[in-house]
Amino acid sequence: MTLFSRTGLTVIPALRQRFDKHRKLAKFTAPIWLYVSITGVIVYLMCYRWYGPPLGL
């Protein structure tokens, strides 16, 4: 199951005001989402700011 489908499964109960189910899913989804978002920024910084854009583009 990908992160996007997990995110959708977490957001939909919140929109339907089923906060008990939302809270249960968010305990698992939030740490994964934070890890992916932080490492995405680090990869961007390493690729395009610290070492410059790739040659040949």
C-alpha positions in Angstrom: 0.0 0.0 0.0 1.5 3.3 -1.0 1.7 6.4 1.1 -0.9 8.2 -1.1 -3.5 5.6 -0.5 -2.7 5.6 3.2 -3.1 9.4 3.2 -6.5 9.1 1.5 -7.6 6.4 4.0 -6.6 8.8 6.8 -8.1 12.0 5.5 -11.5 10.6 4.5 -12.6 9.6 8.0 -11.5 13.0 9.3 -13.7 14.7 6.6 -16.6 12.4 7.6 -16.0 13.4 11.3 -15.1 9.8 12.2 -12.2 11.0 14.4 -11.8 7.6 16.3 -11.0 5.9 13.0 -8.9 8.8 11.8 -6.8 8.9 14.9 -6.1 5.2 14.7 -4.9 5.4 11.1 -3.0 8.7 11.7 -0.8 7.1 14.4 0.7 4.9 11.6 0.5 7.3 8.7 1.9 10.5 10.3 5.5 9.2 11.0 5.8 7.7 7.5 4.6 11.0 6.0 7.0 13.0 8.1 9.9 10.7 7.1 9.1 11.0 3.4 8.6 14.7 3.4 11.9 15.4 5.3 14.0 13.1 3.2 12.4 14.5 0.0 13.7 18.0 1.0 17.1 16.6 1.9 17.4 14.8 -1.5 16.3 18.0 -3.3 18.9 20.1 -1.4 21.7 17.6 -2.1 20.8 17.2 -5.8 20.2 20.8 -6.8 21.6 23.1 -4.2 24.7 21.5 -2.8 26.1 19.7 -5.8 24.4 21.7 -8.6 22.0 20.5 -11.3 23.0 17.3 -13.2 25.0 17.8 -16.3 23.3 17.3 -19.7 20.0 18.9 -18.9 
